[in-house]
């Protein structure tokens, strides 16, 4: 049956379920009475949807609240054990794999280091090695938590680079800076990882998964528009505006900030990443005469650079002289970042710019004020006066959280039904068990 707007009754039913699930997820626990105003649904529609969701084991009672002059109202919430997601961050120094329940509580975590001793940085991203880490790590987190693979809503993966899709291979990764040329990552994972064919993969740029996490649960909540910057070995960004929801990854790090400038790891000259990424920042310190710790990982070396530029007071309370070379490189970097932020402000006019990633969180607390000042001086006055530049609030694990949100958002968008499920088809066996538990 088709209603006048062109949507079918099934479409309306799915949209009603989505509205109830989303409000319970973000604002719950809520009563049936409270769900009406926040979803825009009639009391009858709310009752019907809630009855379905409770019967399917997706929603459960969570106590009661007094009502004005009437019987207490029963509160409802999403059942955390009604579904599970895996989030993966293919990062700069490690692959991180986390298993979450529907409330995004971490149940298990595995980290696999990426080798850094090869002659080229791209050596650490050998596709076979990365796929092997995911194969072993996914099996390990499921085993540790005692969760059957059939209960997964999906696996979200954040990767460096541009992600495209083909009918034959699914998600294909174009990661120029890591040596990935049209890598059919989804096909490789399906062949290597022992998961049911019904479990979907959601592969996207790591900056986008970071942006997804900050907009849902972090410093982006409540904003209509934001740019979330991922600042690690390199830099990237996710733009969220009215016409770019749920967000779009942009290769901001490869914006040219200096014509015929430093060679970037992408092969071009003068990219922002060649000046502001942590890898380039440490190289510039060494080129200027600084002494990064020999053989140290990037995170350790950046910590040492910050300590040299901004020394802490000694036991007697006196502050040592800062390393002038490290300080000069960091101040120049703040200006490059400020100019890059100004471009984001002029192009997208966001309410907020949020800085995340391991390097962004380390550096931000030290020189974010300088970056703000430069951004304001380089940007147009009107949008610059209306933007807030802040640190993200979810910490260095935000990429895996955002990756896990990808299957969760799709699950809610389908009204709380597994991928490719038909409302008329029998409920999966694991969901039937949840129904029986909900009834009893």
C-alpha positions as CSV (number, residue, x, y, z in Angstrom):
1,X,0.0,0.0,0.0
2,X,1.3,3.5,-0.9
3,X,0.2,6.7,0.9
4,X,-0.3,10.0,-0.9
5,X,3.3,11.2,-0.3
6,X,4.7,8.3,-2.3
7,X,5.9,6.5,0.8
8,X,4.6,3.0,1.6
9,X,3.0,2.0,4.8
10,X,6.2,0.0,5.4
11,X,8.2,3.2,5.0
12,X,6.1,5.0,7.6
13,X,6.3,2.1,10.0
14,X,10.1,2.1,9.6
15,X,10.3,5.9,10.1
16,X,8.2,5.7,13.3
17,X,10.4,2.9,14.7
18,X,13.5,5.0,13.9
19,X,12.1,8.1,15.6
20,X,11.3,6.2,18.8
21,X,14.6,4.3,18.9
22,X,16.6,7.5,18.3
23,X,14.8,9.5,21.0
24,X,15.2,6.6,23.5
25,X,18.8,6.3,22.6
26,X,19.8,10.0,23.0
27,X,17.3,11.1,25.6
28,X,16.1,8.0,27.4
29,X,14.8,6.6,29.6
30,X,11.5,8.1,28.5
31,X,7.9,7.2,29.2
32,X,5.4,6.5,26.4
33,X,3.7,9.8,27.3
34,X,7.0,11.7,26.8
35,X,7.8,10.0,23.5
36,X,4.8,11.6,21.8
37,X,5.9,15.2,21.8
38,X,9.6,14.5,21.1
39,X,8.9,12.2,18.1
40,X,5.8,14.0,16.8
41,X,3.8,10.7,16.8
42,X,0.3,10.1,18.1
43,X,-0.1,8.2,21.4
44,X,-1.6,5.3,19.4
45,X,1.5,5.2,17.1
46,X,3.8,5.4,20.0
47,X,2.0,2.5,21.8
48,X,2.1,0.3,18.7
49,X,5.8,1.0,18.0
50,X,6.8,0.4,21.6
51,X,4.9,-2.8,21.8
52,X,6.8,-4.1,18.7
53,X,10.2,-3.0,20.0
54,X,9.5,-4.6,23.5
55,X,8.3,-7.8,21.9
56,X,11.5,-7.9,19.7
57,X,13.8,-7.4,22.7
58,X,15.1,-4.0,21.6
59,X,13.4,-2.0,24.3
60,X,12.9,-2.8,28.0
61,X,11.3,-1.2,31.0
62,X,13.6,0.9,33.2
63,X,11.6,1.8,36.3
64,X,8.9,4.4,36.6
65,X,8.4,8.1,37.3
66,X,5.5,9.8,39.1
67,X,3.0,11.7,37.0
68,X,0.9,14.7,38.0
69,X,-2.2,13.3,39.8
70,X,-2.1,10.0,38.0
71,X,-0.5,6.5,38.0
72,X,3.3,6.3,37.8
73,X,4.5,6.2,34.2
74,X,6.7,3.4,33.1
75,X,10.1,4.4,31.7
76,X,11.6,2.7,28.6
77,X,15.2,2.4,27.4
78,X,17.2,0.6,24.7
79,X,18.4,-2.8,25.7
80,X,22.2,-2.7,25.7
81,X,22.4,-6.5,24.9
82,X,20.1,-6.4,21.9
83,X,22.9,-5.9,19.5
84,X,26.7,-5.5,19.2
85,X,29.0,-3.5,16.9
86,X,32.8,-3.7,16.2
87,X,34.7,-0.5,15.6
88,X,38.2,-0.6,14.0
89,X,40.7,2.2,13.7
90,X,43.5,1.6,11.1
91,X,45.7,4.2,12.6
92,X,49.2,5.5,12.1
93,X,51.0,3.3,14.6
94,X,48.5,0.5,15.4
95,X,45.3,-1.2,14.5
96,X,42.7,-0.9,17.3
97,X,39.7,-3.2,17.4
98,X,36.9,-2.7,19.9
99,X,33.6,-4.5,20.6
100,X,30.6,-2.5,21.9
101,X,27.1,-3.3,23.0
102,X,24.2,-1.2,21.8
103,X,24.8,1.4,24.5
104,X,28.4,1.8,23.1
105,X,29.9,0.3,26.3
106,X,33.3,-1.2,25.4
107,X,33.2,-5.0,26.1
108,X,36.6,-6.0,24.7
109,X,39.6,-4.4,23.0
110,X,42.6,-5.6,20.9
111,X,45.5,-3.5,19.7
112,X,48.1,-4.6,17.1
113,X,51.2,-2.4,16.5
114,X,52.1,-1.5,12.9
115,X,55.8,-1.9,12.2
116,X,57.8,1.4,11.9
117,X,61.3,0.2,11.1
118,X,60.9,-0.2,7.3
119,X,62.8,2.2,4.9
120,X,59.5,3.8,3.9
121,X,56.6,4.8,6.0
122,X,54.2,2.9,3.7
123,X,55.9,-0.4,4.6
124,X,53.9,-0.5,7.9
125,X,50.7,-0.5,5.9
126,X,51.2,-3.8,4.1
127,X,47.7,-4.7,3.1
128,X,48.1,-8.4,4.0
129,X,49.4,-7.5,7.5
130,X,46.5,-5.1,8.2
131,X,43.9,-7.6,7.0
132,X,45.6,-10.2,9.2
133,X,45.4,-8.0,12.2
134,X,41.6,-7.5,11.6
135,X,41.0,-11.2,11.1
136,X,42.7,-12.1,14.4
137,X,41.5,-9.1,16.3
138,X,37.8,-9.5,15.4
139,X,37.9,-13.1,16.4
140,X,39.6,-12.3,19.7
141,X,37.2,-9.5,20.9
142,X,34.2,-11.7,20.1
143,X,35.8,-14.6,22.0
144,X,36.8,-12.5,25.0
145,X,33.3,-11.2,25.4
146,X,31.6,-14.5,24.6
147,X,29.5,-12.9,21.8
148,X,28.3,-15.0,18.8
149,X,29.3,-13.4,15.5
150,X,25.6,-13.7,14.3
151,X,24.7,-11.1,16.9
152,X,26.8,-8.4,15.3
153,X,25.0,-5.5,13.6
154,X,28.1,-4.7,11.6
155,X,31.8,-3.9,11.6
156,X,32.8,-0.3,11.1
157,X,36.3,0.5,9.9
158,X,38.1,3.9,9.9
159,X,40.9,4.1,7.4
160,X,43.3,6.8,6.0
161,X,42.4,7.9,2.5
162,X,39.4,8.2,0.2
163,X,36.8,5.4,0.2
164,X,34.9,4.6,-2.9
165,X,32.6,1.7,-3.7
166,X,32.1,-0.7,-6.5
167,X,29.4,-3.4,-7.1
168,X,32.1,-6.1,-7.4
169,X,34.4,-5.2,-4.4
170,X,32.3,-3.1,-2.1
171,X,34.5,-0.5,-0.3
172,X,37.7,0.3,-2.1
173,X,40.4,2.5,-0.3
174,X,42.5,5.0,-2.2
175,X,45.2,5.8,0.4
176,X,47.9,7.7,-1.5
177,X,49.9,8.6,1.7
178,X,50.0,5.0,2.9
179,X,50.7,3.3,-0.5
180,X,47.2,1.9,-1.0
181,X,46.1,2.2,-4.6
182,X,42.5,1.1,-5.0
183,X,42.7,-1.6,-2.3
184,X,39.5,-3.7,-2.3
185,X,39.4,-3.8,1.5
186,X,35.9,-5.0,1.9
187,X,36.4,-7.9,-0.4
188,X,39.6,-8.8,1.3
189,X,38.0,-8.7,4.7
190,X,35.0,-10.8,3.6
191,X,37.5,-13.5,2.3
192,X,39.7,-13.4,5.4
193,X,37.5,-12.8,8.4
194,X,35.3,-15.6,9.7
195,X,31.9,-13.7,10.0
196,X,28.5,-14.7,8.6
197,X,27.8,-13.3,5.2
198,X,24.9,-11.3,6.7
199,X,27.2,-9.1,8.8
200,X,27.8,-5.9,6.9
201,X,31.0,-3.9,6.8
202,X,31.0,-0.1,6.9
203,X,34.4,1.3,5.8
204,X,35.0,5.0,5.7
205,X,37.6,7.7,6.2
206,X,39.0,7.9,9.8
207,X,38.3,11.6,10.0
208,X,34.6,10.9,9.2
209,X,34.3,8.3,11.9
210,X,35.9,10.8,14.4
211,X,33.4,13.4,13.3
212,X,30.5,11.0,13.7
213,X,31.6,10.3,17.3
214,X,32.1,13.9,18.3
215,X,28.7,14.9,16.7
216,X,26.8,12.1,18.5
217,X,28.5,12.1,21.9
218,X,31.2,14.7,22.1
219,X,31.8,18.4,21.6
220,X,29.7,18.6,18.5
221,X,26.4,17.7,20.2
222,X,23.7,20.3,19.6
223,X,25.6,22.0,16.7
224,X,23.9,22.3,13.3
225,X,27.3,22.6,11.5
226,X,30.8,21.7,12.5
227,X,34.2,20.7,11.1
228,X,36.0,18.0,13.1
229,X,39.7,17.9,12.5
230,X,41.7,14.6,12.8
231,X,45.3,15.6,13.7
232,X,47.8,12.7,13.9
233,X,50.8,11.8,11.7
234,X,48.9,13.7,9.0
235,X,45.7,15.8,9.1
236,X,42.2,15.4,7.8
237,X,38.8,16.7,8.4
238,X,35.1,15.8,8.4
239,X,32.5,18.5,7.5
240,X,29.0,18.3,8.9
241,X,26.4,20.8,7.5
242,X,22.8,20.6,6.6
243,X,23.6,19.4,3.1
244,X,26.5,17.1,4.3
245,X,24.9,14.9,6.9
246,X,26.0,12.5,8.5
247,X,29.3,14.2,7.5
248,X,31.8,14.1,4.6
249,X,35.5,13.5,4.8
250,X,37.6,16.2,3.1
251,X,41.3,15.9,2.2
252,X,42.0,19.1,4.1
253,X,45.6,18.1,4.8
254,X,46.4,18.3,1.1
255,X,45.2,21.9,0.7
256,X,48.2,23.8,-0.7
257,X,49.4,26.4,1.9
258,X,52.8,27.2,0.3
259,X,53.5,27.1,-3.5
260,X,56.5,25.0,-4.2
261,X,56.8,24.3,-0.5
262,X,57.9,21.2,1.3
263,X,57.3,17.8,-0.3
264,X,54.3,16.1,1.2
265,X,54.1,12.4,1.7
266,X,51.3,12.3,-0.9
267,X,53.9,13.4,-3.5
268,X,52.7,17.0,-4.0
269,X,54.5,20.1,-2.7
270,X,53.3,22.7,-0.1
271,X,50.4,20.7,1.5
272,X,49.2,21.7,4.9
273,X,50.1,18.1,6.1
274,X,53.7,18.7,5.1
275,X,53.9,21.4,7.8
276,X,51.3,20.6,10.4
277,X,51.1,16.8,10.5
278,X,53.0,15.3,13.5
279,X,55.4,13.4,11.2
280,X,56.3,16.6,9.3
281,X,56.5,18.6,12.5
282,X,59.1,16.3,14.0
283,X,61.0,16.3,10.7
284,X,61.1,20.1,10.7
285,X,62.3,20.2,14.3
286,X,65.2,17.9,13.3
287,X,66.0,19.9,10.1
288,X,66.1,23.1,12.2
289,X,68.7,21.6,14.5
290,X,66.5,19.9,17.1
291,X,67.1,16.5,18.6
292,X,64.0,14.2,18.6
293,X,64.6,11.1,20.6
294,X,66.4,8.6,18.4
295,X,64.2,5.6,17.5
296,X,61.2,6.8,19.4
297,X,57.7,6.4,18.2
298,X,56.0,9.6,16.9
299,X,53.8,9.9,20.0
300,X,56.8,9.7,22.3
301,X,58.8,12.1,20.1
302,X,56.0,14.7,20.0
303,X,55.7,14.5,23.8
304,X,59.5,15.2,24.0
305,X,59.2,18.1,21.6
306,X,56.4,19.7,23.7
307,X,58.3,19.2,26.9
308,X,61.3,20.9,25.3
309,X,59.3,23.9,24.0
310,X,57.1,24.3,27.1
311,X,59.3,23.0,30.1
312,X,57.7,22.3,33.4
313,X,59.0,23.8,36.7
314,X,61.8,22.0,38.4
315,X,61.8,20.8,42.0
316,X,62.8,24.2,43.1
317,X,59.9,25.8,41.3
318,X,62.0,27.5,38.6
319,X,61.2,27.0,34.9
320,X,64.0,26.0,32.6
321,X,64.6,28.0,29.4
322,X,62.5,26.6,26.6
323,X,64.2,24.9,23.6
324,X,64.1,27.9,21.2
325,X,64.2,25.7,18.1
326,X,61.3,23.5,19.2
327,X,59.3,26.6,20.2
328,X,59.9,28.3,16.9
329,X,58.7,25.3,14.9
330,X,55.6,24.9,17.0
331,X,54.7,28.6,16.7
332,X,55.1,28.4,12.9
333,X,52.9,25.3,12.9
334,X,50.3,27.2,14.9
335,X,50.2,29.8,12.1
336,X,49.9,27.2,9.4
337,X,47.1,25.5,11.2
338,X,45.4,28.9,11.8
339,X,45.6,29.6,8.1
340,X,44.1,26.1,7.4
341,X,41.3,26.7,9.9
342,X,40.6,30.1,8.2
343,X,40.0,28.2,4.9
344,X,37.6,25.9,6.6
345,X,35.8,28.9,8.2
346,X,35.5,30.8,4.9
347,X,34.4,27.7,2.9
348,X,31.9,26.1,5.3
349,X,31.1,28.8,7.9
350,X,30.7,26.2,10.7
351,X,29.5,26.9,14.2
352,X,32.4,24.8,15.6
353,X,35.8,23.5,14.6
354,X,36.7,20.6,16.9
355,X,40.3,19.3,17.1
356,X,40.8,15.6,17.7
357,X,43.3,12.8,17.1
358,X,46.3,11.9,19.3
359,X,48.5,14.7,18.1
360,X,45.7,17.3,18.1
361,X,44.9,16.5,21.7
362,X,48.5,16.7,22.7
363,X,49.2,20.0,20.9
364,X,45.8,21.6,21.4
365,X,46.1,22.2,25.1
366,X,49.5,24.0,24.5
367,X,48.8,26.3,21.5
368,X,45.1,26.2,20.6
369,X,44.9,29.9,21.7
370,X,47.5,30.8,19.1
371,X,45.7,28.8,16.4
372,X,42.5,30.6,17.2
373,X,44.2,34.0,16.9
374,X,45.8,33.1,13.5
375,X,42.5,31.7,12.2
376,X,40.6,34.8,13.2
377,X,43.2,37.1,11.5
378,X,43.2,35.1,8.2
379,X,39.5,34.4,8.0
380,X,36.6,36.7,6.9
381,X,35.4,38.7,9.9
382,X,31.7,37.7,9.8
383,X,32.1,33.8,9.9
384,X,35.2,34.0,12.1
385,X,33.2,35.9,14.8
386,X,30.6,33.1,14.9
387,X,32.8,30.0,15.1
388,X,34.1,28.3,18.2
389,X,37.4,26.4,18.0
390,X,37.7,23.8,20.7
391,X,39.3,20.4,21.5
392,X,37.2,17.3,21.0
393,X,36.1,15.6,24.2
394,X,36.2,11.9,23.3
395,X,39.9,11.3,23.5
396,X,42.2,9.2,21.3
397,X,39.7,6.3,21.0
398,X,37.1,8.4,19.2
399,X,37.8,6.9,15.8
400,X,36.8,3.4,16.9
401,X,33.7,4.8,18.6
402,X,32.8,6.6,15.4
403,X,33.4,3.5,13.4
404,X,31.1,1.5,15.6
405,X,28.4,4.2,15.2
406,X,28.3,3.5,11.4
407,X,26.5,0.2,11.7
408,X,24.5,1.6,14.7
409,X,23.2,4.6,12.7
410,X,22.3,2.3,9.8
411,X,20.5,-0.1,12.2
412,X,18.4,2.8,13.6
413,X,17.8,4.1,10.0
414,X,16.2,0.7,9.2
415,X,13.9,0.9,12.2
416,X,16.0,-1.4,14.4
417,X,16.1,-4.3,11.9
418,X,19.2,-6.2,10.9
419,X,20.7,-5.5,7.5
420,X,18.7,-6.7,4.6
421,X,15.9,-7.9,6.9
422,X,12.3,-7.8,5.7
423,X,9.7,-6.9,8.3
424,X,7.6,-9.9,7.0
425,X,10.4,-12.4,7.4
426,X,10.9,-14.6,10.5
427,X,12.9,-13.0,13.3
428,X,16.5,-14.2,13.5
429,X,17.1,-17.0,16.1
430,X,19.2,-14.8,18.4
431,X,16.5,-12.0,18.4
432,X,13.8,-14.7,19.2
433,X,15.8,-15.6,22.3
434,X,15.7,-11.9,23.3
435,X,12.0,-11.8,22.8
436,X,11.5,-14.8,25.1
437,X,13.7,-13.2,27.7
438,X,11.7,-10.0,27.5
439,X,8.4,-11.8,27.9
440,X,9.6,-13.9,30.8
